[in-house]
Amino acid sequence: MTPISRRGFVGLGASVAAGMTVGAAGPRTAAVAQSTATGTISDVKHVVILMQENRSFDHYFGRLRGVRGFADRSGITLSGGHTVFDQPNGTGRQYPWKLSATPDAGGKDGETLAQCNGDLPHSWSSQHSAWNKSRLDNWVAGVGNVRSLGYLDRADIPFHYALADNYTICDAYFCSTLSATGPNRTYLWSGKVDASSYDGGDESGLTWQNYAEALQSAGVTWKVYQNAQDNYGDNGCAYFWNFANATAGNPLHDRGMSSVPAVSGSTPDDIAAAIKADVVAGTLPQVSWVVANQAFSEHPYAPPGDGAHFVSLVYQALAADPDVFDSTVLFLNYDENDGYFDHVPPPAPPAGTAGEFLNGVPYGFGFRVPMIVISPWTRGGWVSSEVFEHTSVLRFLETWTAALGTPAKCPNISVWRRAVSGDLTGVFDFANPVHGAVPLPATGVIGYSTCGPLPNPVPTTNALPAQETGIRPARALPYQPNGYLDHLEFGTGGTVRAFFTMANQGTQATRAAHFSVHPNAYRDTTPWQYTVDAGSTASDYFNIGTGYGAGRYDITMVGPNRFLRRFQGDAAKAGKSAEVSTRYAVEPGTGKLAVWFRMANSASSPAKFTITSNNYRTDGPWTYTVAAAATAEDYFNAVAYQGGWYDFTITVDSDATWSRRFTGHLETGAASVSG
């Protein structure tokens, strides 16, 4: 049939800059930086890695504008038809709730309580229990506390929000393993863990190569900035036998295990002062790991405001020399989620994946945690929805040191992780830096000792939190997920199979995409996991006949960057003869990428299909009468008018149980906007 025109809709890009704070570049700094710039990763001279403690992405940034937070339209469905945000809580249910909602009887206000909420169980067992084989439906019982659903927002953590508004936040950055601090930091420092990480306890005596050793061998300068007497066990070098047994004079001891000089008697001041001294002296190493003390680590009870103060001190120390600041990347990430809720299923390896299972249970990925990338090449309030985890930091260092001609390789990262998670280079625009520091909110010290005596807050509200409105510019992604239910196959004895296809094709698909398929009802709800290489497809089927719903089915397929498909129907009804497949191709006349729907009717009489827009556009619906044993195709120009985003539901008039939902984003290789 002749495609129907889809022109004339307002694009999403008009409000991209709304609410952004962008500081002006200093003229001297910009001139110096531009005189030596190559527009490549080689312009980076220093990488600083500051890993804080125990906060999930939704816990910190579920309400932040333009990220995959509480307004996510592509969340999975829990048993009973509930959204992923509506979690079981004993005999009732509970949505995420604001931790600062309840003042205590002793006179402390709600804001102080938000800063002082205590820690939660986050061992291997509790993390896997909350994950519940990727169902994500056991947060309260698995963690053992309804505070797992507590969140903070801009009023509670203004400094963190300001960093996100000025630099680049990653909303698909996961911790490495469904476990505690030690194993996740072991991934950050070395790229893997082993069976000793099972209980999530302290790591010690590890014998494989730590990445600092790879840097040392390659001639890349490095250092751990810490107070060894009060580092909360967070220095990942100390987990390794070679470092723990090194003596003075050995670089592994002097750079990896020793303390910074005492300056003021205050650990955060000492660490920041040591960084500033090296910045001013021109001796800041090429690679630095920064380790806070317990009080400034953000580990509950450590107040987020105190963590912000520590991060601010480090930021100011790096800015002490404008030329150093303008050639530095600061990665601010968090080791794990402390049992705090996140709604996005982490990518999980298919069964049997080498190096990724312990006693038949996957190490990870773990849940999403915050990652903000602070540098001249990540300025402007961007979001990246590319899949990353802690080994991505090592991958960035691999790519960077290779570009400098001093390659330092990490041999420990599994093949699967290298395929599924990126190397973080996609969050940067090396050709267009914006130089200089930015004004950020003032910070101060609340005090760790303030929090211990305070009661933990309890929920006073029970409704889905509103996310800040608006979008933000988004980096291009290296995959193009697609998927659909192909057909139903009927066998003997009531056997029915539903065959589905997952694809990762298109010119922008340069890396593997992870998919999971979630049965919502009528059968065991354990999701199935798939990894689809760039340029490839994968197919599978599920039984929907006798013993599996007697023909009824409700299946959700999810992938990267809010990609979602939902298939509902009943093989005993008229919808068994209807099917829809999708493809991505350019719109005739404009050359813009569009999503195409091919509607097939294998029945002996005509069928009427209706396409309804759920989001992104307000026109429609569109109807199509498809003759018996015929097909029809139409397209919607998502890139031309919706920033690449689409979200449609398709139904047929002959069967109210049958529907197909198609949600996703079309990649063009260019920057876009968040959905």
C-alpha positions in Angstrom: 0.0 0.0 0.0 1.0 3.6 -0.4 2.7 4.9 2.8 0.7 7.6 4.6 2.5 10.9 5.2 3.7 11.4 8.8 4.9 15.1 8.5 4.2 18.2 10.4 4.9 17.5 14.0 6.9 19.6 16.5 10.3 18.1 17.2 11.6 17.3 20.7 14.7 19.3 20.4 13.3 22.8 21.1 13.7 22.5 24.9 17.0 20.7 25.1 18.8 23.6 26.8 16.1 24.4 29.3 17.5 24.6 32.8 21.1 23.9 31.9 23.9 25.7 33.6 27.0 26.2 31.4 30.0 28.1 32.8 32.1 30.3 30.5 35.5 29.1 29.5 38.5 31.1 30.7 40.1 32.7 27.7 43.7 31.9 28.7 42.8 28.3 29.4 40.9 27.9 26.2 43.7 29.3 24.2 46.3 27.1 25.8 44.2 24.0 25.4 43.2 24.7 21.8 46.8 25.4 20.8 47.7 21.8 21.5 44.4 20.0 20.9 44.2 17.1 18.5 40.4 16.6 18.9 41.0 13.0 19.9 41.3 11.0 23.1 45.0 11.9 23.2 44.0 15.3 24.5 43.3 13.7 27.8 46.4 14.0 30.1 45.0 12.8 33.4 42.3 10.4 34.5 40.9 10.6 38.0 38.7 7.8 39.4 36.6 8.7 42.4 34.4 5.8 43.5 32.0 6.5 46.3 29.8 4.1 48.3 26.4 2.4 48.1 23.8 4.4 46.2 21.6 3.3 43.4 20.7 5.3 40.3 17.0 5.6 41.2 17.8 6.4 44.8 19.8 9.4 43.7 18.5 10.4 40.3 15.1 8.8 39.8 13.6 12.3 39.7 16.3 14.0 37.6 15.1 15.6 34.3 15.8 13.7 31.1 17.2 10.4 32.4 15.7 6.9 32.7 14.0 7.5 36.1 10.6 7.3 37.7 8.8 8.5 34.5 10.2 5.6 32.5 7.6 4.3 30.0 9.5 1.1 29.3 9.6 -0.4 32.7 8.9 -4.2 33.0 5.6 -5.6 34.3 5.5 -7.5 37.6 3.3 -10.5 38.3 -0.3 -9.4 38.6 0.1 -6.6 36.1 1.8 -4.1 38.4 4.5 -1.8 37.2 8.0 -2.4 38.4 7.7 0.7 40.6 4.8 -0.8 42.5 6.7 -3.3 44.7 5.3 -6.0 47.0 5.5 -5.0 50.6 4.2 -7.8 52.8 0.5 -8.1 52.1 0.4 -4.7 50.5 2.4 -2.7 47.9 4.7 0.3 48.1 6.0 2.8 45.5 9.4 4.6 45.9 9.1 7.3 48.6 11.1 10.3 49.6 13.4 9.7 52.5 13.1 13.3 53.8 9.3 13.0 54.2 9.2 12.4 58.0 10.6 14.6 60.7 11.4 12.8 64.0 10.0 13.5 67.4 13.4 14.8 68.6 13.1 17.9 66.5 15.3 16.9 63.5 13.7 18.0 60.3 13.0 15.8 57.3 16.1 17.0 55.4 18.4 15.8 58.1 16.7 12.4 58.2 17.2 12.2 54.4 20.9 12.7 54.8 21.1 10.3 57.7 19.2 7.2 56.6 21.1 4.0 57.6 22.6 1.3 55.5 20.8 -1.8 54.2 21.7 -5.4 53.6 23.7 -5.7 50.4 25.5 -9.1 50.4 25.5 -11.6 47.6 22.4 -13.3 49.0 20.3 -10.2 49.6 21.3 -8.6 46.3 20.4 -11.7 44.4 17.2 -12.0 46.4 16.1 -8.5 45.4 17.1 -9.2 41.8 15.1 -12.5 41.9 16.4 -13.9 38.7 15.8 -10.6 36.9 12.2 -10.3 37.9 13.0 -7.3 40.1 9.9 -8.0 42.3 11.5 -8.7 45.7 13.0 -5.5 46.8 11.4 -5.1 50.2 11.5 -8.8 51.2 14.9 -9.5 49.6 16.6 -6.6 51.3 14.4 -6.9 54.4 13.4 -3.3 54.8 11.0 -0.9 53.0 13.7 1.7 53.1 15.1 -0.1 50.0 12.5 2.0 48.1 13.6 5.3 49.6 14.9 8.1 47.3 16.5 11.5 47.4 16.0 14.4 45.0 17.4 17.8 44.0 16.4 19.4 47.3 18.4 16.7 49.2 21.5 16.5 46.9 21.8 19.8 45.0 25.5 19.4 44.3 25.1 16.0 42.7 22.2 17.3 40.5 24.3 20.3 39.5 27.1 18.1 38.4 24.6 16.1 36.2 23.2 19.4 34.8 26.6 20.6 33.8 28.4 17.5 32.7 27.4 14.0 31.5 25.4 11.5 33.5 25.2 7.8 32.5 21.8 6.3 33.1 22.7 2.8 32.0 25.8 2.4 34.2 25.6 -0.8 36.3 27.7 -2.0 39.1 29.6 -5.1 38.2 28.2 -7.8 40.5 25.1 -8.5 42.6 27.2 -8.3 45.7 28.9 -5.9 48.1 31.6 -3.3 48.1 34.7 -5.5 48.0 33.8 -7.5 44.9 32.6 -4.4 43.0 35.8 -2.6 43.7 37.8 -5.7 42.7 36.1 -5.4 39.3 37.0 -1.7 39.2 40.7 -2.4 40.0 41.2 -5.7 38.1 38.3 -6.6 35.9 37.1 -9.8 37.6 36.3 -11.6 40.8 36.3 -15.3 41.8 34.4 -17.6 44.1 35.9 -15.9 47.2 33.5 -13.0 46.5 30.5 -15.2 47.1 29.6 -13.8 50.5 30.3 -10.2 49.5 32.8 -9.8 52.3 36.2 -8.1 52.3 38.5 -9.1 49.5 42.0 -10.2 50.5 45.0 -12.1 49.1 44.0 -11.9 45.5 46.7 -13.1 43.1 45.7 -12.1 39.6 46.9 -8.9 38.0 45.7 -5.6 39.5 45.3 -2.9 36.8 47.8 -0.6 38.6 50.4 -3.3 37.9 49.5 -3.1 34.2 50.0 0.7 34.3 53.3 0.3 36.1 54.6 -2.2 33.5 53.5 0.1 30.7 55.3 3.1 32.1 52.0 5.0 32.9 52.2 7.0 36.1 49.6 6.3 38.7 48.7 6.8 42.4 46.1 6.1 45.0 45.2 9.1 47.1 44.0 7.9 50.5 44.5 7.9 54.2 45.4 4.2 54.7 44.3 4.4 58.4 40.8 5.5 57.5 39.9 4.4 54.0 36.9 2.2 55.0 38.5 -0.7 53.2 37.9 0.9 49.9 41.4 0.8 48.4 41.1 -2.0 45.9 44.9 -2.3 45.7 44.9 -3.6 49.3 42.9 -6.7 48.3 45.9 -8.0 46.3 48.8 -10.0 47.7 51.4 -8.2 45.7 50.3 -4.8 47.2 49.6 -6.0 50.8 53.1 -7.5 51.0 55.0 -4.7 49.2 57.5 -2.8 51.3 58.6 0.8 51.2 60.5 1.6 48.1 58.4 -0.7 46.0 56.1 1.4 43.7 53.2 -0.9 44.6 53.6 0.2 48.2 54.5 3.8 47.7 51.9 4.6 45.1 49.2 2.1 46.0 49.3 1.6 49.8 50.8 4.6 51.5 48.9 7.6 52.9 48.9 11.2 51.6 50.8 13.6 53.8 48.9 15.0 56.8 48.0 18.6 56.3 45.2 19.7 58.6 44.2 16.6 60.5 41.1 16.2 58.5 41.1 13.3 56.0 39.2 14.9 53.2 41.3 18.1 53.5 44.4 16.0 53.5 43.5 14.1 50.3 42.3 17.2 48.5 45.4 19.1 49.6 47.6 16.3 48.3 45.9 16.3 44.9 46.1 20.1 44.7 49.8 20.1 45.6 50.5 17.6 42.8 48.3 19.7 40.4 50.2 22.9 41.2 53.6 21.2 41.0 52.8 19.5 37.7 53.2 16.0 39.2 49.6 14.8 39.1 49.9 11.2 37.8 48.3 10.1 34.5 45.9 7.9 36.5 44.7 8.5 40.0 42.3 6.6 42.2 40.8 8.7 45.0 39.5 6.9 48.2 37.5 8.8 50.8 37.3 8.0 54.5 34.2 6.4 55.9 32.6 9.7 57.0 32.8 11.2 53.5 32.3 8.0 51.5 28.4 8.4 51.2 28.0 5.0 52.6 24.8 5.2 54.8 25.0 6.6 57.5 27.6 8.9 55.9 25.6 11.9 54.7 25.4 12.5 50.9 26.1 16.2 51.7 29.4 15.3 53.2 30.2 13.2 50.2 29.3 16.2 48.0 31.7 18.3 50.1 34.5 15.8 49.5 33.8 15.6 45.8 33.8 19.5 45.7 37.2 19.6 47.4 38.6 17.2 44.8 37.0 19.2 42.0 38.5 22.4 43.3 41.9 20.8 43.7 41.9 19.7 40.1 40.9 23.2 39.1 43.9 24.8 40.9 45.7 24.8 37.6 43.3 25.6 34.7 45.5 23.7 32.2 45.5 20.6 34.3 41.7 20.9 34.8 41.2 21.3 31.0 43.1 18.1 30.3 41.6 15.9 33.0 38.7 13.4 33.1 37.1 12.8 36.5 34.9 9.7 36.7 32.5 9.9 39.7 30.9 6.5 40.3 29.5 4.4 43.1 30.6 0.8 43.9 27.1 -0.7 44.5 23.6 0.2 45.5 23.5 -0.8 49.2 20.2 -2.5 48.7 18.5 0.6 47.3 15.9 0.1 44.6 16.5 0.5 40.9 13.9 -0.4 38.3 16.0 -1.3 35.2 16.9 -5.0 34.9 20.7 -5.4 34.7 22.1 -7.3 31.7 22.7 -10.9 32.7 24.8 -13.5 30.8 23.1 -16.4 29.1 23.6 -19.7 30.9 27.0 -21.1 30.7 28.8 -17.9 29.8 32.5 -18.3 30.6 33.8 -16.4 33.7 30.3 -15.1 34.6 28.8 -17.8 36.9 29.3 -19.1 40.4 27.5 -22.4 41.2 25.1 -21.7 38.4 24.3 -18.2 39.5 25.5 -15.1 37.6 27.9 -12.7 39.2 26.1 -9.8 37.5 25.7 -7.2 36.2 24.6 -5.6 39.4 22.0 -2.8 39.7 22.4 0.7 38.2 24.5 3.1 40.1 25.3 6.8 39.4 28.1 7.7 37.1 28.9 11.3 36.2 31.8 12.1 33.8 33.4 15.4 34.5 35.6 16.9 31.8 35.8 19.6 29.1 34.6 17.0 26.6 31.5 16.1 28.6 30.1 19.5 29.4 26.5 20.6 28.7 24.1 18.4 30.8 24.2 15.4 28.5 23.0 11.9 29.2 24.5 8.7 27.8 22.3 5.6 27.8 25.0 3.3 26.6 25.5 0.2 28.7 28.5 0.4 31.0 29.7 -1.2 34.3 32.8 -0.9 36.4 35.1 -2.7 33.9 34.2 0.0 31.4 36.5 2.4 33.4 39.4 -0.1 32.7 38.3 -0.3 29.1 38.6 3.5 28.8 42.1 3.4 30.3 43.0 0.6 27.8 41.8 2.7 24.9 43.5 5.9 26.2 46.8 4.4 27.0 46.9 2.7 23.6 46.3 6.0 21.9 49.2 7.5 23.9 51.5 4.7 22.7 51.8 3.1 26.2 49.2 0.4 26.0 48.1 -1.1 29.4 45.8 -4.1 28.8 43.6 -5.7 31.4 43.6 -9.5 30.7 40.9 -10.3 33.2 37.7 -8.9 31.7 35.4 -11.6 30.3 34.6 -11.8 26.6 30.9 -11.3 27.5 31.5 -8.1 29.4 33.7 -6.7 26.6 30.9 -7.5 24.2 28.0 -6.0 26.2 29.4 -3.0 28.0 31.2 -0.1 26.4 34.6 1.6 27.0 33.0 5.0 27.9 34.6 6.8 24.9 31.1 7.3 23.6 30.2 9.8 26.3 32.9 12.2 25.0 33.0 14.8 22.3 36.8 15.3 21.9 36.4 17.6 19.0 34.4 20.2 20.9 35.6 20.7 24.5 34.2 23.4 26.7 37.0 24.6 29.0 37.0 25.9 32.5 35.4 25.0 35.8 31.7 25.7 36.4 30.0 27.3 39.4 28.5 24.7 41.7 26.4 24.8 44.9 28.3 25.4 48.1 28.9 22.4 50.3 29.6 21.8 54.0 29.9 19.2 56.6 26.9 17.7 58.3 28.9 15.2 60.3 28.8 11.4 60.4 28.3 11.4 64.2 25.1 13.4 63.7 23.4 10.5 62.0 24.0 7.5 64.3 21.4 8.4 67.0 18.7 9.4 64.5 15.7 7.1 63.7 15.4 5.9 60.1 12.6 7.5 58.1 9.5 5.5 57.2 7.1 6.0 54.2 4.3 8.6 54.5 3.3 8.5 50.8 2.5 5.7 48.4 2.3 7.0 44.8 4.7 7.0 41.9 7.0 9.9 42.3 6.9 12.6 39.6 10.1 13.0 37.7 11.3 16.5 36.7 9.9 17.4 33.3 12.1 18.1 30.3 14.7 16.3 28.2 18.4 16.6 27.8 20.8 16.0 24.9 21.8 12.4 24.5 24.8 10.7 23.0 24.6 8.3 20.1 24.5 4.6 20.9 26.4 1.7 19.3 23.4 -0.6 18.7 20.0 -0.7 17.1 17.7 -3.1 18.8 14.6 -4.5 17.1 12.3 -7.4 17.8 8.9 -8.9 17.1 6.8 -12.0 17.5 7.1 -13.9 14.2 4.3 -16.4 14.2 2.5 -19.1 16.2 3.2 -22.8 15.4 0.5 -25.3 16.3 1.4 -28.9 17.0 -0.4 -32.0 18.3 -1.9 -32.5 21.7 -2.6 -28.8 22.2 1.1 -27.8 21.7 1.5 -24.1 20.6 4.8 -22.3 20.2 5.3 -18.6 19.8 8.4 -17.7 17.8 10.1 -14.4 18.3 13.1 -12.6 16.8 15.6 -10.1 18.3 17.8 -8.1 16.0 20.7 -5.7 16.4 21.1 -4.4 12.8 21.8 -1.2 11.0 24.7 1.1 10.3 25.0 2.2 13.9 25.1 -1.4 15.3 28.7 -1.8 16.2 28.4 -3.6 19.5 26.4 -6.4 21.0 23.0 -5.7 22.5 21.6 -7.5 25.5 17.9 -8.5 25.4 15.8 -10.2 28.1 12.4 -11.8 27.6 10.0 -11.6 30.6 6.9 -13.8 30.8 4.4 -11.7 32.7 1.8 -14.4 33.3 0.6 -18.0 32.5 4.0 -19.6 33.1 7.1 -19.4 35.2 8.1 -15.7 35.1 11.9 -16.2 35.1 13.2 -14.0 32.2 15.4 -15.4 29.5 18.7 -13.7 28.6 20.2 -13.1 25.2 23.2 -11.4 23.7 22.9 -10.4 20.1 26.1 -9.4 18.2 26.2 -6.3 16.0 24.7 -7.0 12.7 23.0 -10.2 13.9 19.7 -11.6 14.8 18.6 -14.2 17.3 15.4 -16.3 17.5 13.7 -18.4 20.1 10.3 -19.7 21.0 8.1 -20.1 24.1 5.4 -22.7 24.7 2.0 -21.2 25.2 -0.2 -24.3 24.8 -1.2 -27.0 27.2 0.4 -26.4 30.6 1.5 -22.9 29.7 -1.7 -20.9 29.6 -3.7 -23.0 27.2 -3.0 -20.6 24.4 -2.9 -17.3 26.4 0.3 -15.4 26.5 1.7 -12.1 27.8 5.4 -11.6 27.1 7.7 -8.5 27.4 11.0 -8.2 25.5 13.4 -5.5 26.7 16.7 -4.2 25.5 19.0 -1.2 25.8 17.8 2.4 26.0 14.1 1.9 26.8 13.6 -0.7 24.0 10.5 -2.7 24.7 8.1 -5.0 23.0 5.0 -6.5 24.6 3.1 -9.4 23.0 -0.4 -10.3 24.3 -3.0 -12.7 23.0 -4.8 -16.0 23.0 -3.9 -18.7 20.4 -7.5 -20.0 20.6 -8.9 -16.8 19.4 -9.0 -14.9 16.1 -5.8 -13.0 16.8 -3.9 -16.1 16.0 -4.0 -15.1 12.4 -2.6 -11.6 12.9 1.0 -10.6 13.2 3.1 -7.5 13.0 6.8 -7.2 12.3 9.0 -4.1 12.4 12.0 -2.8 10.4 13.9 0.4 10.3 14.4 2.2 6.9 14.5 5.7 5.6 11.3 7.6 4.8 10.8 8.2 1.1 11.4 11.8 0.2 13.2 13.0 3.4 15.9 10.3 3.8 15.1 10.3 7.5 15.1 7.0 9.4 11.6 5.7 10.2 10.0 2.7 11.9 8.0 0.5 9.5 5.2 -1.9 10.5 4.3 -4.8 8.3 0.8 -6.1 9.2 0.0 -9.7 8.2 -3.4 -11.4 8.1 -3.3 -15.2 7.5 -7.1 -15.6 8.1 -9.7 -16.3 5.4 -11.4 -13.0 5.9 -10.2 -9.3 6.1 -8.9 -7.9 9.4 -8.7 -4.4 10.6 -5.5 -3.3 12.4 -5.3 -0.1 14.4 -2.1 1.7 15.3 -2.3 4.0 18.3 0.4 6.3 19.6 1.1 6.0 23.3 3.6 8.8 23.6 5.6 11.3 21.6 2.7 12.3 19.2 -0.9 13.3 19.7 -2.5 12.4 16.3 -4.0 9.2 15.2 -5.1 6.5 15.6 -4.5 5.0 12.1 -6.5 2.0 10.8 -5.7 -0.5 8.0 -8.0 -3.1 6.5 -5.8 -6.0 5.4 -7.3 -8.5 3.0 -7.4 -12.3 3.7 -3.9 -13.9 3.3 -2.4 -10.4 2.6 -0.1 -7.9 4.2 0.1 -4.1 4.5 3.0 -1.8 5.5 3.2 1.7 6.7 5.9 3.9 8.4 6.3 6.6 11.0 9.1 9.1 10.7 10.3 9.1 14.2 13.7 10.7 13.5 12.3 13.5 11.5 9.8 14.6 14.1 10.1 12.8 17.4 13.9 12.9 18.1 14.0 9.2 17.0 11.6 8.0 19.7 8.5 5.9 19.0 5.9 4.2 21.1 2.9 2.5 19.4 0.3 -0.2 20.3 -1.3 -2.2 17.5 -4.6 -4.0 17.9 -7.0 -6.0 15.7 -10.8 -5.6 15.7 -11.5 -9.3 15.7 -9.8 -10.1 19.0 -9.7 -7.9 22.1 -7.1 -10.1 23.8 -4.5 -9.4 21.0 -2.1 -6.5 21.1 1.5 -5.6 20.3 3.4 -2.7 21.8 6.5 -1.4 20.1 8.7 1.2 21.9 12.3 2.3 21.2 14.7 4.8 19.7 16.2 5.0 16.2 20.0 5.6 16.1 21.5 7.7 13.3 25.1 8.0 14.6 24.4 11.6 15.6 23.5 13.1 19.0 19.9 13.0 19.9 17.6 13.8 22.9 16.4 11.7 25.8 13.0 10.2 25.6 
